[in-house]
Amino acid sequence: MTKNSPSGTADASPNSMKRIGLALFALIARSLQQVATFVITLLAARFLAPAEYGVYALAIVFITLIQTMTYSGFYQWIVNAKEDDKLVLGTAFWMITGLATLAASLLALFAWPLAWIFDAPDLFPVLVLLAAIQPVAGAGAWFSAVLLRRGAVNTHFSIMFAQNLVALVGGAILLWTWQSLFALVAFRYLRVLTAILLYLLFSPDRPSFVFRRDLARQATKFSGGLYGARFLNFLSRYSGDLMLGLMFTTAEAGLYRFGNRLASGATDIVAQPLRSFALTQFGAAARKDAELSTPLKKFTGSIVLLTGIVAAVVVVMAPTVVEFFFDPAYLAALTVTAAIAVRSVLNVGSLILEPALAARDRTGLVALFNLVWTILTIASVLIASPFGLAALAWSQAAIMMLNSLSALLVLHRAGIETRPAFQSFTTALAIVGLYYLSLTALWSNLQDLFTAELTALSVGLMLAAALGGVVLYISSKLRVFTLSVFSG
């Protein structure tokens, strides 16, 4: 016992440090994408009117649909499939790139009718140009899934980091010098092309001409429910943008999208890396026929805590950020920012449902779940939209709370023990609430202490990070948060 104890302690410390390092790097890599988007949004808000940014925002909604489908279904089949690597990877490459090409072709075909429906002539060339690069983005999705199957999470996030750094610098230069709607299109091209170049340089795998029809049928059967679920999830998430574009002007759509981007962009810094880690860990558990309640519990609590800390910072400090950096016209989006930040914290149900049920090969249940909630979400959008941006955004937050609770119920019905996950969910929400109240009081005192907004903001962010570190430490002791989520 005595001899083994020091060894166990010595082993635990390097593992903990490694996980901390991986967690920080994953967050930095992902956050750099959000920083790049934030900077481009900032420059767009500086140089473009809300109506112009609204055209780009509407176009990105449709591109997001293609990307949503590309990073689901076949993408997840690559991570979960138990068959031989060469056969799986070869077949999946043609399936993913074929899907991306088909979707892009359909978007280009319908670009003009969409521009007419939304009464936005500039939407037509923007959609055509963005659709043209999607087959290349599909190949990038294949490389990404292969790295996750290999457990090469470090390589995955290293490429993401480099890609986003190039996009940040290049996109800022483009928009600063060009000051055009089409500079935003060029920014998207830069991001996609940089990613594919990095994958070709650093990924050990290459596409092959191998294509197995039996595996293609298996992949299609596995993916059908996931594609239906992702499409429905897309409708529920972006129906507000589309309804505003149809019912109002592109200026309202631009304000809603700006407020949405400010909140979801910040929370995605932690949510999206955790989605990747969850997919990897649930996929590994599926291949080993392991119990799923443990990863379910740790991801539920950790996602709520990490996104909650970021969301609290956004809600408290967003008014100062927008007032200091942006055109005053964008202050109207602040109520949307607060509501979407809350919705992002409550989005944990959809983040864990898909990888957990995919690991159980119950993808059809995912589609059914999303069908029900898409209908409810669209209904709430139709009811809330006439009452303005704030009512629309807060209705989405309320719907997401019910969505996450029902997701846990569905997982329980699927045979996965969810009581520990539910306890983590409620405890994490309570901790996040206390963090928000503490940060609000702290921020109020800082604003009284520092008259210079930039100084107050800088000090506030440092103190928010320190307070967040304390909260995570306490949460780890309560077994609500664990660094083991950041492992491949």
Secondary structure, DSSP 8 states (H G I E B T S, - for coil): -TTHHHHHHHHHHHHHHHHHHHHHHHHHHHHHHHHHHHHHHHHHHHHS-HHHHHHHHHHHHHHHHHHHHHTSTHHHHHHH--S-HHHHHHHHHHHHHHHHHHHHHHHHHTHHHHHHHTT-TTHHHHHHHHHHTHHHHHHHHHHHHHHHHHT-HHHHHHHHHHHHHHHHHHHHHHHHHH-SHHHHHHHHHHHHHHHHHHHHHH-S----S---HHHHHHHHHHHHHHHHHHHHHHHHHHHHHHHHHHHS-HHHHHHHHHHHHHHHHHHHHHHHHHHHHHHHHHHHHHHTT--SHHHHHHHHHHHHHHHHHHHHHHHHHHHHHHHHHS-GGGGGGHHHHHHHHHHHHTTHHHHHHHHHHHHTT-HHHHHHHHHHHHHHHHHHHHHHGGG-HHHHHHHHHHHHHHHHHHHHHHHHHTT---HHHHHHHHHHHHHHHHHHHHHHHHHHHHHHH--SHHHHHHHHHHHHHHHHHHHHHHHHHTTS--GGGS--
